[in-house]
């Protein structure tokens, strides 16, 4: 079970204040495996943090992100006028999720400047991530675009779990024929190697 006192939003908040803040949150919500948490037209105007279990975000059946214990989602639903959420989030196991709604966040921002800074930092990381994605799509060479995708999605062991080639083609905006060619080029030039369904960046 994720300890909310370790949530990024409460970074640098004194422990006694953290306890009071957490106590003011609504009761965490449970979801069964396979249940939809957010959809395009049904979502909370709130940040959600996974206390236990894990969930995934999909867009037209393409996996966009997996949310593990302690991960946060929902920023795209906050402080805007949009009436649709950007993707569908589904519980991949039984999940327990803590939601913190927009009004509560506004009150916390006013009372604790540190929380405002923490949230801005969180959003800045999101912007940097999106900028890296844009740079992938604007690379002229298919092989370099693919390599940038691998770099941006590698874990601490320089490994990337590769979805099926159809999904990878959609994620990188590279046609399947060009994708196979780009994969071969990167391997031949020593940029990557394959280990089962994973790519190892050299």
Backbone as a chain_set.jsonl record, in Angstrom:
{"seq": "XXXXXXXXXXXXXXXXXXXXXXXXXXXXXXXXXXXXXXXXXXXXXXXXXXXXXXXXXXXXXXXXXXXXXXXXXXXXXXXXXXXXXXXXXXXXXXXXXXXXXXXXXXXXXXXXXXXXXXXXXXXXXXXXXXXXXXXXXXXXXXXXXXXXXXXXXXXXXXXXXXXXXXXXXXXXXXXXXXXXXXXXXXXXXXXXXXXXXXXXXX", "coords": {"N": [[0.851, -1.203, 0.0], [0.621, 2.145, -0.941], [2.138, 4.846, 0.736], [0.708, 7.815, 1.47], [2.02, 9.965, 2.582], [4.385, 10.047, 1.306], [3.84, 11.023, -1.158], [4.433, 12.951, -4.087], [3.221, 15.465, -4.118], [3.167, 16.309, -1.52], [5.713, 16.827, -0.81], [8.309, 18.198, 1.151], [6.551, 19.177, 3.045], [5.771, 19.619, 6.458], [5.615, 16.819, 8.738], [3.473, 16.724, 10.582], [1.625, 18.405, 9.378], [1.238, 17.049, 7.004], [-0.143, 14.807, 7.959], [-2.579, 15.953, 8.776], [-3.485, 16.968, 6.329], [-3.775, 14.639, 4.751], [-5.738, 13.349, 6.242], [-7.899, 14.929, 5.617], [-8.62, 14.217, 3.094], [-10.975, 12.611, 0.873], [-12.53, 9.348, 1.28], [-10.642, 6.645, 0.018], [-11.101, 5.104, -3.203], [-12.276, 2.011, -4.424], [-11.566, -0.183, -7.144], [-12.48, -2.802, -9.331], [-10.657, -5.401, -11.058], [-10.371, -4.779, -14.499], [-12.299, -2.85, -14.539], [-13.476, 0.337, -15.662], [-11.802, 3.31, -14.969], [-11.37, 6.0, -15.707], [-12.949, 7.495, -18.502], [-13.471, 8.823, -21.834], [-15.697, 10.538, -21.543], [-16.492, 10.282, -18.918], [-15.218, 11.095, -15.986], [-13.224, 12.142, -13.16], [-12.768, 15.445, -11.924], [-10.049, 15.675, -10.773], [-6.949, 14.835, -9.13], [-5.628, 11.608, -9.267], [-4.198, 9.052, -7.299], [-2.478, 6.02, -7.297], [-2.985, 3.754, -4.845], [-2.841, 1.036, -4.372], [-2.351, -1.862, -6.466], [-2.471, -1.776, -10.128], [-2.939, 0.233, -13.089], [-3.887, 1.042, -16.49], [-3.472, 3.32, -19.234], [-5.2, 3.828, -22.207], [-5.522, 4.557, -25.69], [-7.628, 4.342, -28.262], [-7.22, 1.557, -28.175], [-4.474, 1.393, -28.046], [-1.731, 1.061, -25.949], [-0.814, 3.593, -23.768], [0.281, 4.371, -21.323], [1.362, 2.919, -18.233], [0.167, 2.826, -14.964], [1.568, 2.527, -11.913], [1.767, 1.487, -8.431], [1.669, 4.339, -6.409], [1.878, 6.094, -8.524], [0.602, 8.962, -10.324], [-2.326, 10.291, -11.849], [-4.574, 12.18, -14.003], [-4.138, 14.927, -14.252], [-4.715, 16.198, -16.639], [-7.407, 16.602, -16.531], [-7.921, 18.699, -14.934], [-8.525, 22.15, -13.963], [-9.432, 23.331, -16.366], [-11.53, 23.831, -19.289], [-12.371, 21.715, -20.751], [-14.49, 18.986, -21.74], [-13.947, 16.367, -22.119], [-11.916, 13.512, -21.459], [-8.484, 12.631, -22.064], [-7.828, 9.973, -22.592], [-8.59, 6.475, -22.027], [-8.692, 5.002, -18.871], [-7.993, 2.028, -17.285], [-8.504, -0.411, -14.767], [-6.052, -2.747, -14.211], [-5.543, -4.614, -12.361], [-7.198, -5.408, -9.237], [-7.774, -2.309, -7.753], [-6.926, 0.382, -5.534], [-7.679, 3.688, -5.143], [-6.772, 6.997, -4.45], [-8.45, 9.986, -4.647], [-8.055, 13.477, -5.214], [-9.769, 16.316, -5.287], [-10.376, 19.17, -7.491], [-11.164, 21.56, -6.107], [-10.226, 21.075, -3.512], [-7.493, 20.951, -4.052], [-7.022, 23.621, -4.855], [-7.401, 24.962, -2.408], [-5.317, 23.859, -0.933], [-3.129, 24.787, -2.401], [-3.257, 27.526, -1.851], [-2.845, 27.57, 0.89], [-0.459, 26.197, 1.324], [2.385, 27.035, -0.078], [4.46, 25.375, -0.923], [3.223, 23.099, -1.917], [2.046, 24.086, -4.206], [4.361, 24.611, -5.716], [5.354, 22.013, -5.946], [3.358, 20.875, -7.527], [3.554, 22.411, -9.855], [6.118, 21.652, -10.649], [5.643, 18.972, -11.224], [3.902, 19.263, -13.432], [5.683, 20.525, -15.171], [7.516, 18.497, -15.679], [5.816, 16.855, -17.125], [5.428, 18.436, -19.408], [8.032, 18.498, -20.449], [8.295, 15.805, -21.068], [6.329, 15.542, -23.072], [7.409, 17.272, -24.977], [9.682, 15.841, -25.679], [8.427, 13.701, -26.914], [7.298, 15.008, -29.108], [9.617, 15.723, -30.444], [10.45, 13.227, -31.253], [8.582, 12.612, -33.228], [9.22, 14.479, -35.137], [11.683, 13.898, -36.086], [13.711, 13.369, -38.913], [14.804, 11.028, -39.981], [13.685, 7.702, -40.042], [14.903, 5.674, -38.555], [16.327, 7.112, -36.601], [14.221, 8.405, -35.352], [12.926, 6.218, -34.249], [14.962, 5.314, -32.575], [15.111, 7.488, -30.778], [12.643, 7.181, -29.569], [13.055, 4.745, -28.203], [15.106, 5.57, -26.414], [13.693, 7.417, -24.849], [11.916, 5.828, -23.532], [13.19, 3.897, -22.135], [14.1, 1.754, -19.376], [15.804, 1.692, -16.145], [17.761, -0.111, -16.758], [18.418, 0.291, -19.338], [16.614, -0.9, -21.042], [13.838, -1.617, -23.134], [10.536, -2.528, -23.189], [8.966, -3.928, -25.865], [5.974, -3.331, -27.578], [3.591, -5.063, -29.696], [4.354, -4.98, -33.245], [2.554, -3.487, -34.723], [1.385, -1.749, -32.838], [3.707, -0.41, -32.042], [4.374, 0.873, -34.404], [2.284, 2.72, -34.574], [2.725, 4.221, -32.269], [5.097, 5.49, -32.85], [4.636, 6.712, -35.21], [5.557, 5.612, -37.598], [5.589, 3.834, -40.597], [4.878, 0.307, -40.981], [6.6, -1.205, -42.684], [8.8, 0.545, -42.956], [9.43, 0.646, -40.296], [10.381, -1.944, -39.624], [12.651, -1.902, -41.218], [14.054, 0.231, -40.059], [14.514, -0.824, -37.517], [16.233, -2.936, -38.146], [18.402, -1.462, -39.176], [19.281, -0.008, -36.907], [20.094, -2.104, -35.278], [22.132, -3.272, -36.848], [23.971, -1.191, -36.91], [24.778, -1.135, -34.338], [23.407, 0.217, -32.326], [21.31, -0.875, -30.913], [20.168, -3.97, -29.396], [18.359, -7.064, -29.47], [16.387, -8.729, -27.05], [14.499, -11.157, -26.644], [11.28, -9.985, -26.246], [12.141, -7.511, -25.68], [14.029, -4.456, -26.141], [17.414, -3.685, -26.055], [19.316, -0.945, -25.29], [22.362, 0.116, -26.549]], "CA": [[0.0, 0.0, 0.0], [1.415, 3.368, -1.037], [2.003, 5.78, 1.852], [0.47, 9.139, 0.903], [2.974, 10.954, 3.09], [5.496, 10.068, 0.353], [3.341, 11.531, -2.44], [5.206, 14.109, -4.539], [2.503, 16.709, -3.829], [3.404, 16.68, -0.116], [7.149, 16.963, -0.595], [8.741, 19.341, 1.974], [5.514, 19.563, 4.001], [6.031, 19.0, 7.769], [4.863, 15.578, 8.93], [2.188, 16.954, 11.258], [0.718, 18.972, 8.376], [0.889, 15.954, 6.097], [-1.164, 13.983, 8.605], [-3.848, 16.686, 8.71], [-3.898, 17.052, 4.925], [-4.232, 13.314, 4.332], [-6.998, 13.076, 6.948], [-8.964, 15.715, 4.994], [-8.965, 13.639, 1.799], [-12.116, 11.681, 0.919], [-12.179, 7.93, 1.36], [-10.111, 6.082, -1.23], [-12.115, 4.382, -3.963], [-11.823, 0.706, -4.908], [-11.983, -0.6, -8.482], [-12.209, -4.193, -9.646], [-9.891, -5.655, -12.268], [-11.136, -4.615, -15.725], [-13.249, -1.745, -14.433], [-13.019, 1.614, -16.202], [-11.605, 4.349, -13.958], [-11.678, 7.218, -16.464], [-13.182, 7.347, -19.931], [-13.497, 10.124, -22.479], [-16.764, 11.421, -21.056], [-16.773, 10.04, -17.502], [-13.958, 11.211, -15.25], [-13.214, 13.053, -12.022], [-11.871, 16.609, -12.001], [-9.244, 15.395, -9.584], [-5.762, 14.001, -9.26], [-5.759, 10.281, -8.686], [-2.927, 8.387, -7.017], [-2.69, 4.59, -7.099], [-2.528, 3.289, -3.536], [-2.481, -0.372, -4.559], [-2.712, -2.354, -7.784], [-1.986, -0.936, -11.215], [-3.911, 0.549, -14.131], [-3.245, 1.45, -17.74], [-4.163, 4.293, -20.073], [-5.25, 3.418, -23.604], [-6.17, 5.436, -26.658], [-7.941, 3.507, -29.419], [-6.624, 0.237, -27.934], [-3.012, 1.474, -27.981], [-1.269, 1.353, -24.604], [-0.079, 4.855, -23.679], [1.046, 4.444, -20.07], [0.942, 2.067, -17.125], [0.253, 3.503, -13.673], [1.866, 1.596, -10.831], [1.535, 1.998, -7.079], [2.322, 5.62, -6.159], [1.796, 6.96, -9.702], [-0.482, 9.943, -10.325], [-2.947, 10.596, -13.137], [-5.719, 13.076, -13.92], [-3.819, 16.355, -14.378], [-5.352, 16.737, -17.845], [-8.824, 16.87, -16.249], [-8.011, 19.789, -13.96], [-8.313, 23.576, -14.249], [-9.69, 23.636, -17.769], [-12.94, 23.822, -19.668], [-12.672, 20.554, -21.58], [-15.48, 18.039, -21.234], [-13.521, 15.025, -22.467], [-10.599, 13.132, -20.981], [-7.631, 12.343, -23.216], [-7.684, 8.545, -22.838], [-9.355, 5.623, -21.119], [-7.857, 4.362, -17.856], [-8.638, 0.788, -16.861], [-7.832, -1.159, -13.702], [-5.505, -4.011, -14.701], [-5.743, -5.488, -11.203], [-7.992, -4.67, -8.263], [-7.046, -1.08, -7.425], [-7.425, 1.346, -4.558], [-7.222, 4.976, -5.666], [-7.103, 8.208, -3.693], [-8.699, 11.155, -5.48], [-8.025, 14.791, -4.574], [-10.486, 17.102, -6.279], [-9.875, 20.48, -7.883], [-11.382, 22.551, -5.048], [-9.286, 20.768, -2.428], [-6.165, 21.361, -4.507], [-6.949, 25.08, -4.793], [-7.235, 25.343, -1.002], [-3.961, 23.464, -0.537], [-2.192, 25.701, -3.055], [-3.293, 28.804, -1.137], [-2.338, 27.424, 2.264], [0.911, 25.656, 1.327], [3.089, 27.35, -1.334], [5.294, 24.239, -1.339], [2.4, 22.197, -2.715], [1.94, 24.726, -5.521], [5.63, 24.387, -6.415], [5.408, 20.588, -6.27], [2.45, 20.614, -8.64], [4.148, 23.038, -11.047], [7.231, 20.786, -11.048], [5.006, 17.8, -11.829], [3.44, 19.651, -14.764], [6.865, 20.809, -15.992], [8.015, 17.199, -16.129], [4.894, 16.406, -18.168], [5.71, 19.22, -20.608], [9.297, 18.01, -21.003], [8.014, 14.496, -21.66], [5.605, 15.768, -24.332], [8.35, 17.859, -25.942], [10.508, 14.746, -26.199], [7.579, 12.96, -27.844], [7.196, 15.797, -30.339], [10.897, 15.632, -31.149], [10.479, 11.916, -31.907], [7.762, 12.641, -34.432], [9.767, 15.411, -36.118], [12.96, 13.395, -36.608], [13.581, 13.089, -40.349], [15.149, 9.643, -40.232], [12.839, 6.754, -39.303], [15.715, 4.948, -37.581], [16.621, 8.001, -35.48], [12.973, 8.603, -34.629], [12.726, 5.007, -33.462], [15.97, 5.308, -31.516], [14.686, 8.458, -29.773], [11.543, 6.553, -28.822], [13.658, 3.786, -27.279], [15.787, 6.323, -25.372], [12.731, 8.075, -23.966], [11.078, 4.856, -22.831], [14.037, 2.868, -21.526], [14.146, 1.704, -17.921], [17.138, 1.947, -15.587], [18.699, -1.068, -17.341], [18.474, 0.589, -20.777], [15.776, -1.888, -21.718], [12.501, -1.157, -23.502], [9.605, -3.59, -23.542], [8.379, -3.541, -27.145], [4.657, -3.894, -27.877], [3.598, -5.645, -31.045], [4.872, -4.019, -34.226], [1.471, -2.584, -35.124], [1.302, -0.707, -31.814], [4.941, 0.38, -32.09], [4.266, 1.735, -35.584], [1.377, 3.823, -34.249], [3.34, 5.054, -31.239], [6.21, 6.246, -33.415], [4.193, 7.272, -36.5], [6.402, 5.042, -38.643], [4.945, 2.716, -41.272], [5.44, -0.975, -40.536], [7.745, -1.581, -43.523], [9.909, 1.409, -42.549], [9.778, 0.298, -38.914], [11.253, -3.122, -39.672], [13.935, -1.472, -41.796], [14.724, 1.054, -39.046], [14.968, -1.729, -36.46], [17.411, -3.636, -38.667], [19.496, -0.5, -39.278], [19.785, 0.284, -35.562], [20.808, -3.293, -34.797], [23.357, -3.428, -37.642], [24.91, -0.122, -36.554], [25.183, -1.324, -32.948], [22.674, 1.061, -31.381], [20.4, -1.683, -30.087], [20.109, -5.414, -29.607], [17.071, -7.593, -29.044], [16.389, -9.793, -26.045], [13.097, -11.555, -26.603], [10.375, -8.884, -26.619], [12.732, -6.249, -25.192], [15.136, -3.84, -26.873], [18.49, -3.224, -25.184], [20.039, 0.174, -25.888], [23.816, -0.035, -26.325]], "C": [[0.888, 1.255, 0.0], [1.094, 4.293, 0.138], [1.873, 7.194, 1.295], [1.414, 10.206, 1.437], [4.212, 11.045, 2.187], [5.078, 10.591, -1.018], [4.089, 12.797, -2.806], [4.546, 15.432, -4.152], [2.807, 17.221, -2.418], [4.889, 16.792, 0.215], [7.451, 18.271, 0.138], [7.635, 19.9, 2.885], [5.819, 18.893, 5.34], [5.101, 17.809, 8.019], [3.511, 15.817, 9.591], [1.16, 17.564, 10.304], [0.297, 17.916, 7.367], [-0.241, 15.115, 6.667], [-2.527, 14.658, 8.521], [-4.381, 16.747, 7.287], [-4.479, 15.715, 4.458], [-5.567, 12.962, 4.977], [-8.172, 13.824, 6.315], [-9.396, 15.154, 3.641], [-10.189, 12.741, 1.936], [-11.631, 10.24, 0.994], [-11.701, 7.436, 0.001], [-11.172, 5.195, -1.877], [-11.528, 3.095, -4.535], [-12.398, 0.42, -6.294], [-11.604, -2.058, -8.685], [-11.39, -4.3, -10.93], [-10.8, -5.551, -13.493], [-12.109, -3.453, -15.701], [-12.639, -0.46, -14.993], [-12.953, 2.658, -15.092], [-11.938, 5.712, -14.553], [-11.995, 6.801, -17.898], [-13.269, 8.739, -20.529], [-14.531, 11.073, -21.915], [-17.161, 11.188, -19.608], [-15.451, 10.023, -16.732], [-14.145, 12.194, -14.103], [-12.34, 14.26, -12.358], [-11.006, 16.578, -10.743], [-7.943, 14.722, -9.997], [-6.061, 12.66, -8.619], [-4.386, 9.693, -8.442], [-3.231, 6.924, -6.687], [-2.111, 4.182, -5.75], [-2.133, 1.815, -3.576], [-3.006, -0.832, -5.911], [-2.043, -1.547, -8.882], [-3.052, -0.827, -12.3], [-3.167, 0.95, -15.392], [-4.13, 2.431, -18.492], [-4.062, 3.84, -21.52], [-5.908, 4.508, -24.432], [-6.366, 4.628, -27.931], [-7.18, 2.187, -29.36], [-5.098, 0.225, -27.976], [-2.607, 1.869, -26.566], [-0.432, 2.625, -24.61], [0.792, 4.899, -22.433], [0.485, 3.446, -19.076], [1.162, 2.818, -15.825], [0.428, 2.459, -12.584], [1.561, 2.249, -9.491], [2.349, 3.272, -6.843], [2.276, 6.578, -7.335], [0.526, 7.814, -9.657], [-1.024, 10.141, -11.735], [-4.049, 11.638, -12.914], [-5.425, 14.55, -14.099], [-4.513, 16.984, -15.58], [-6.823, 17.071, -17.629], [-9.019, 18.113, -15.386], [-7.87, 21.165, -14.59], [-8.46, 23.918, -15.735], [-11.171, 23.51, -18.065], [-13.329, 22.607, -20.489], [-13.659, 19.61, -20.918], [-15.157, 16.599, -21.606], [-12.138, 14.763, -21.886], [-9.816, 12.567, -22.158], [-7.499, 10.856, -23.533], [-8.587, 7.779, -21.882], [-8.39, 4.942, -20.164], [-8.626, 3.184, -17.277], [-7.82, 0.129, -15.762], [-7.352, -2.495, -14.261], [-5.468, -5.069, -13.606], [-6.779, -4.784, -10.329], [-7.166, -3.483, -7.798], [-7.735, -0.322, -6.295], [-6.818, 2.691, -4.935], [-7.703, 6.111, -4.775], [-7.286, 9.356, -4.679], [-8.623, 12.418, -4.627], [-8.588, 15.77, -5.59], [-9.909, 18.504, -6.443], [-10.013, 21.52, -6.772], [-10.438, 22.335, -3.87], [-7.882, 21.204, -2.801], [-6.001, 22.878, -4.443], [-6.711, 25.553, -3.366], [-5.827, 25.012, -0.511], [-2.918, 24.392, -1.153], [-2.111, 27.032, -2.303], [-2.647, 28.702, 0.242], [-0.873, 27.012, 2.299], [1.588, 25.972, -0.009], [3.944, 26.192, -1.842], [4.511, 23.279, -2.224], [2.203, 22.758, -4.113], [3.192, 24.456, -6.343], [5.753, 22.925, -6.828], [4.536, 20.268, -7.482], [2.995, 21.207, -9.94], [5.313, 22.182, -11.562], [6.716, 19.539, -11.75], [4.557, 18.108, -13.256], [4.612, 19.937, -15.699], [7.475, 19.517, -16.522], [7.14, 16.644, -17.243], [5.181, 17.128, -19.487], [7.002, 18.741, -21.263], [9.099, 16.663, -21.692], [7.321, 14.654, -23.013], [6.516, 16.374, -25.391], [9.272, 16.799, -26.533], [9.72, 13.916, -27.209], [7.475, 13.688, -29.175], [8.482, 15.679, -31.141], [11.039, 14.285, -31.851], [9.761, 11.988, -33.248], [8.305, 13.573, -35.505], [11.157, 15.002, -36.606], [12.778, 13.0, -38.07], [13.847, 11.627, -40.662], [14.257, 8.726, -39.393], [13.647, 6.029, -38.229], [16.044, 5.817, -36.368], [15.368, 8.319, -34.673], [12.69, 7.406, -33.723], [13.705, 4.953, -32.289], [15.616, 6.302, -30.415], [13.537, 7.912, -28.932], [12.103, 5.574, -27.791], [14.357, 4.504, -26.118], [14.804, 6.899, -24.355], [11.909, 7.098, -23.136], [11.868, 3.749, -22.157], [13.956, 2.918, -20.009], [15.584, 1.906, -17.449], [18.198, 0.987, -16.123], [18.861, -0.872, -18.847], [17.703, -0.432, -21.608], [14.396, -1.291, -21.975], [11.659, -2.358, -23.876], [8.85, -3.159, -24.791], [6.993, -4.161, -27.291], [4.704, -4.584, -29.232], [3.928, -4.555, -32.066], [3.8, -3.048, -34.712], [1.351, -1.433, -34.14], [2.524, 0.194, -31.858], [4.912, 1.329, -33.288], [3.376, 2.937, -35.294], [2.013, 4.767, -33.231], [4.444, 5.951, -31.802], [5.854, 6.946, -34.731], [5.119, 6.855, -37.637], [5.644, 3.873, -39.275], [5.638, 1.408, -40.931], [6.65, -1.403, -41.369], [8.977, -0.774, -43.129], [10.374, 1.07, -41.139], [10.703, -0.909, -38.868], [12.64, -2.746, -40.204], [14.73, -0.665, -40.771], [15.274, 0.19, -37.918], [16.23, -2.457, -36.896], [18.621, -2.705, -38.738], [20.116, -0.212, -37.917], [20.576, -0.891, -35.005], [22.142, -3.461, -35.524], [24.417, -2.397, -37.267], [25.307, -0.159, -35.078], [24.492, -0.438, -31.932], [21.831, 0.236, -30.411], [20.695, -3.16, -30.301], [18.771, -5.884, -29.073], [17.27, -8.703, -28.034], [14.934, -10.197, -25.834], [12.22, -10.4, -27.082], [10.898, -7.534, -26.151], [13.845, -5.773, -26.11], [16.149, -3.352, -25.85], [19.251, -2.125, -25.92], [21.506, 0.067, -25.529], [24.449, 1.284, -25.896]], "O": [[1.783, 1.399, 0.833], [-0.069, 4.494, 0.486], [2.821, 7.718, 0.711], [1.588, 11.248, 0.805], [4.989, 11.994, 2.285], [5.888, 10.599, -1.945], [4.357, 13.633, -1.942], [5.239, 16.414, -3.886], [2.716, 18.42, -2.155], [5.27, 16.845, 1.385], [6.914, 19.323, -0.211], [7.786, 20.992, 3.434], [6.103, 17.695, 5.36], [3.954, 17.795, 7.572], [2.516, 15.196, 9.218], [-0.033, 17.278, 10.406], [-0.852, 17.887, 6.926], [-1.18, 14.753, 5.958], [-3.525, 14.001, 8.225], [-5.581, 16.596, 7.059], [-5.545, 15.674, 3.845], [-6.428, 12.351, 4.343], [-9.319, 13.402, 6.459], [-10.422, 15.565, 3.099], [-10.419, 12.17, 3.001], [-10.449, 9.961, 0.791], [-12.28, 7.766, -1.033], [-12.021, 4.616, -1.199], [-10.418, 3.093, -5.066], [-13.552, 0.733, -6.583], [-10.535, -2.496, -8.261], [-11.424, -3.408, -11.779], [-11.87, -6.158, -13.529], [-12.685, -3.105, -16.732], [-11.448, -0.199, -14.825], [-13.925, 2.866, -14.366], [-12.697, 6.484, -13.967], [-11.39, 5.875, -18.438], [-13.153, 9.731, -19.81], [-14.285, 12.275, -21.815], [-18.083, 11.839, -19.115], [-14.675, 9.071, -16.815], [-15.097, 12.973, -14.079], [-11.298, 14.119, -12.999], [-11.206, 17.34, -9.798], [-7.847, 14.122, -11.067], [-6.675, 12.591, -7.554], [-3.499, 9.819, -9.286], [-4.129, 6.63, -5.898], [-0.901, 4.254, -5.536], [-1.198, 1.399, -2.891], [-3.97, -0.279, -6.44], [-1.158, -0.734, -8.614], [-3.941, -1.672, -12.415], [-1.957, 1.173, -15.363], [-5.357, 2.386, -18.405], [-2.979, 3.509, -22.004], [-6.736, 5.275, -23.941], [-5.399, 4.268, -28.602], [-6.579, 1.752, -30.342], [-4.491, -0.845, -27.944], [-3.073, 2.88, -26.039], [0.54, 2.733, -25.358], [1.913, 5.406, -22.474], [-0.713, 3.16, -19.071], [2.233, 3.386, -15.609], [-0.444, 1.619, -12.36], [1.152, 3.408, -9.426], [3.563, 3.289, -7.048], [2.598, 7.756, -7.18], [-0.475, 7.444, -9.044], [-0.262, 10.156, -12.701], [-4.41, 11.937, -11.776], [-6.351, 15.361, -14.102], [-4.862, 18.164, -15.55], [-7.427, 17.753, -18.457], [-10.15, 18.531, -15.138], [-7.195, 21.337, -15.605], [-7.687, 24.708, -16.278], [-11.964, 23.13, -17.203], [-14.487, 22.472, -20.885], [-13.666, 19.451, -19.697], [-15.989, 15.709, -21.434], [-11.296, 15.659, -21.823], [-10.398, 12.084, -23.129], [-7.096, 10.507, -24.642], [-9.26, 8.367, -21.036], [-7.386, 4.372, -20.591], [-9.766, 3.327, -16.834], [-6.59, 0.112, -15.818], [-8.161, -3.292, -14.736], [-5.374, -6.265, -13.883], [-7.196, -3.672, -10.651], [-5.985, -3.632, -7.482], [-8.953, -0.381, -6.129], [-5.599, 2.824, -5.036], [-8.873, 6.179, -4.398], [-6.382, 9.663, -5.456], [-9.064, 12.436, -3.477], [-7.972, 16.029, -6.624], [-9.079, 18.958, -5.654], [-9.079, 22.282, -6.522], [-9.915, 23.292, -3.3], [-7.159, 21.76, -1.975], [-4.953, 23.369, -4.022], [-5.901, 26.452, -3.14], [-5.221, 25.784, 0.231], [-1.935, 24.743, -0.5], [-1.028, 27.595, -2.14], [-1.986, 29.634, 0.7], [-0.128, 27.421, 3.19], [1.384, 25.245, -0.98], [4.135, 26.042, -3.049], [5.059, 22.709, -3.167], [2.191, 22.013, -5.093], [3.105, 24.114, -7.522], [6.204, 22.628, -7.935], [4.925, 19.49, -8.352], [2.909, 20.582, -10.997], [5.471, 22.01, -12.771], [7.284, 19.101, -12.75], [4.795, 17.323, -14.174], [4.546, 19.626, -16.889], [7.901, 19.451, -17.675], [7.64, 16.039, -18.191], [5.178, 16.511, -20.553], [7.066, 18.593, -22.484], [9.659, 16.409, -22.758], [7.679, 13.984, -23.982], [6.412, 16.034, -26.569], [9.606, 16.838, -27.717], [10.26, 13.48, -28.226], [7.552, 13.073, -30.239], [8.45, 15.551, -32.365], [11.664, 14.193, -32.907], [10.254, 11.498, -34.264], [7.902, 13.477, -36.664], [11.744, 15.684, -37.446], [11.786, 12.36, -38.418], [13.183, 11.047, -41.52], [14.09, 8.937, -38.191], [13.152, 5.794, -37.127], [16.044, 5.331, -35.237], [15.435, 8.484, -33.455], [12.269, 7.566, -32.577], [13.338, 4.601, -31.168], [15.797, 5.998, -29.236], [13.471, 8.154, -27.727], [11.676, 5.574, -26.637], [14.216, 4.095, -24.965], [15.055, 6.87, -23.15], [11.279, 7.489, -22.154], [11.294, 2.777, -21.665], [13.768, 3.984, -19.423], [16.468, 2.245, -18.237], [19.394, 1.232, -15.967], [19.373, -1.747, -19.546], [18.092, -0.774, -22.724], [13.857, -0.558, -21.147], [12.017, -3.121, -24.773], [8.167, -2.134, -24.78], [6.839, -5.374, -27.147], [5.768, -4.672, -29.844], [3.797, -3.364, -31.785], [4.107, -1.912, -35.073], [1.23, -0.276, -34.543], [2.409, 1.413, -31.729], [5.377, 2.465, -33.191], [3.679, 4.051, -35.721], [1.85, 5.984, -33.328], [4.69, 7.041, -31.285], [6.668, 7.679, -35.293], [5.425, 7.649, -38.527], [5.116, 3.019, -38.563], [6.831, 1.387, -40.629], [7.626, -1.912, -40.818], [10.067, -1.326, -42.983], [11.557, 1.188, -40.819], [11.703, -0.897, -38.15], [13.662, -3.215, -39.703], [15.939, -0.853, -40.63], [16.371, 0.439, -37.42], [17.181, -2.587, -36.125], [19.736, -3.105, -38.401], [21.34, -0.177, -37.786], [21.598, -0.706, -34.345], [23.161, -3.755, -34.9], [25.613, -2.687, -37.3], [26.08, 0.682, -34.619], [24.94, -0.347, -30.789], [21.661, 0.6, -29.248], [21.374, -3.548, -31.252], [18.122, -5.174, -28.305], [18.194, -9.51, -28.143], [14.237, -9.66, -24.973], [12.397, -9.897, -28.192], [10.187, -6.531, -26.214], [14.514, -6.569, -26.769], [15.785, -2.68, -24.885], [19.764, -2.335, -27.019], [21.861, -0.056, -24.357], [25.656, 1.343, -25.666]]}, "num_chains": 1, "name": "protein.A"}
